[in-house]
Amino acid sequence: MSNPHGNSIHWFRKCLRLHDNPAIVDAAKSGGRFWPIFILDPIIAKNMKVGPNRWRFLVQSLRDLDSSLQKFNSRLFVLRGKPKEVFPDIVKRWQVKCLTFESDTEPYAIERDREIENLMKELGVKVVTHATNLLYNPEQIIEYNGKVPLTYQSFVNTAEKIGLPPQPSSSVEALEKLMSEKKLNTPPIEDTHDVEYGVPTLEELGVNESQLNPCKYPGGETEALKRLQKYLPKEEYICKFAKPDTSPNSIEPSTTVLSPYVKFGCLSARLFYHEIRKVYLKSKKGYTKPPVSLHGQLFWREFYYTAGFATPNFDKMVGNEVCTQIPWIENKEFLEAWTHARTGYPFIDAIMTQLRNEGWIHHLARHAVACFLTRGDLWVSWEHGQKVFEELLLDADWSLNAGNWMWLSASAFFHQYYRVYSPIAFGKKTDKNGDFIRKYVPVLKRFPPEYIYEPWKAPRKLQEQLGCVIGKDYPNRIVDHDKVRVENLRRMDAAYKAKKDAKGTSSSPKTPSPKKSTPKGKRSLETKKDSKITKFLKSK
């Protein structure tokens, strides 16, 4: 970067870290003082329904970032307001000549950044951007592929043609070098800093901290790197990792739970990728491959980011060219019961309780509850489920959230709609005793294993003895899965036929091979019955 010979600002957004952050190094070496800032944008809070666990994770991440900056005689300056209104004031007051930030691919962010770049041009400020939030630039993927890759495998094939992702930058070392050479020019920190520019409290964000559950996944770069280092020595775990073989209902997570840290940029995806690769290369026994491997999980993120970047209305059904138009119903009762763990299906309710309490659930648990809400049982639009996940998931990421909901509702990317998750049999595969249900639906904790997944089958006298009468102490089933599943298969079949008729040909993009997109072993997808039902439906 050419030296603009003036003061600079680094604007933290998604990359809430110092490691692998070349943008902050550009600001630090610009020749003048540099301010690290974060803008608390009211539009984000207004347009996105952010739950208390996500707010807490953000606050913890900002506090950790502020603490890390103090090691470099600096602080994080948190500003409140719309960026286009905040920047003119600080540019003038701090005599800024350079602004650096991490580029983004979401529609709101693209529009915001274009507006800010135009504003900076008017103010005579140089703008320098970096793209380190992803392994690959979506535009590069699309160019190499010749079009937007709409299957996971086509994305992976394109990534392999491009080659390995860039190595993470040594930004912390660069900052340390600048400080040792006394070239790190930070602004004076006033005694009033915490009052004027301090990290917001949860109270300021409208969160009642006393109502939060104990924090299971603290936010911040420090915790992210600590969590990564916890897994790197486990060569066998890393090399044999196969996401479908992990348990959706283990009491302690069977996966790394690094996704929230990658989402907020507390952990660099590039660092994650290359550290895992080092372990792979050391292994003499081989390692799993995408889509099920740890690298494969990062590629899922890249796949959805690329599709979301290039697809208008990606988070909606109407106006979304990759999404099958399905006549979902509007049923507030069903949506409320699902959202607040009152469906009467213990496995589903346990997952939704864990989500609300802790902010994280296993990816197969997400599959189960998403299928249940949409094509499996309740026939409610995936857009409603997407909004609930956006509020409650720590790792809710716009592109991934929309993409996964389309996949699981068989609206896009995945088209084997007859493969339905059983809200009863699926959980039993990995937790026959129902310990997961006993923890998150404690009213059922005394039920014996033969009734824990289907408590309505327990004799009334036994229910009374156990202190939980179904329909009184725990809800009746909201629907009969066996019945609604058949009806919903008819509906899906009709929607697909309507799509085919509208275009005059089969419009479903070629999906990944079933063995890759729906691995065997853990899913309890009712495939034997499904094949009979599908033949029956197609004969009508």
Order of alpha helices (4+ residues) and beta strands (2+ residues): beta-alpha-beta-alpha-alpha-beta-alpha-beta-alpha-beta-alpha-alpha-alpha-alpha-alpha-alpha-alpha-alpha-alpha-alpha-alpha-alpha-alpha-alpha-alpha-alpha-alpha-alpha-alpha-alpha-alpha
